[in-house]
Every structure is written in C-alpha cells, then in structure tokens.
Amino acid sequence: MAKVDTYYSIRDSATRVHHNNDKCIDGKTIESYVKSTGTENRPLCEECQQLNMAEPAFLENVASPRRGLFAWFQAK
C-alpha cells in the first residue's frame, strides 16, 4: 500500500487539503521545505481518496512496516 503519514502544504496559495498516499501527483509536487505533517483539519485530497480506495484494504496492514503481519492477524 502506498499510504504514508499525513502531510499538507503550508503555502498560502496551496489547495487546503492534506495527503496520505505517496502515489498522489499533487502531493508529490509539494517541496519538502513547505511540507508540514498532520492534517490541520483539512479534508483528504480527492486523488488520495481515489488511490486509497483502489488498493486492497488488507494490504495496508500487511505492508505497513509499523503494523506488520502480526497486527493484521490481530485485527481479524
């Protein structure tokens, strides 16, 4: 799964959304020096939503290095 920790752009001119998918083209264009972690109560970007729905949900738990396979079985 391509989910990552949430982030958003601190630029005033940026769209007021947050991102959580590393395949998101809009999210990829945010330079590291204007990226901030978290959501700041902004809605999730539409492209991230679509990417997240297109990928199988069970892979999120298996592929996540923080959760691992053991956590996936516990969640079932």
N, C-alpha and C positions, 0 to 999 in steps of 0.2 A: 504494500500500500504506500501511497505517496503522501500520506498525511504528515505534517510537521507541526511544530509548536506554532501557535498563532502569532501573527505579526501584522503590522499596518504601516503605512507611510505617514510620517509626521509633517509632510509638506502641506501647506495651506491649499495648494491647487490640486491636491490629490483627491480622488474619489474617496468618500468617507466610508470605507468598508475594511474588513480585516480578511486575511488569507490564512489557509491552513493546508494547502496542497502544493507540493513542490513542482507539479506539472502546470500550474496556473501561469499563463503567459503574462497576465497583468502583474501578478505577484513577482514574477522573475525580473520585471523591469525596475523594481524598486531598488535603488542603490543602498548598500549596506549602511552608509552613514546617515540615511534618513529613515531607516527601519527601526521600529520600536516593537518590543514584544507585548503580547496581550491583545485584547480586543477593543479596549476603550469604549465598550458598549456599542460598537459599530456592528452592523449586520455582516454576515458572511458574504463574500463576493459570489456573484452568480456562477462564475466559471468554476470556482472551488466547489460549490454545491453540486454542480453537474458532474465534475470529476469524481467527487466523493461517492455519489450515487452510482456511478458507472462501474466502480470497483467493488468486488465482493466484500461484504462486511466482515466475514470471518478472517480474511487475510489481514485486516487491520490488527487483530490481536496476535496472530501468528508472527507477522513480520515486524511488529514493533519491538525494538531492542529493549525497551523499558518493561514490556509486559512478558514477552516470551511465550513459549508454547504452554508452560505450566499454568500461567494465568488464563490462557484461552480455555483450558480444560476446567479450571475452577469456575469460569463464567458460565459454563454449560449446565 
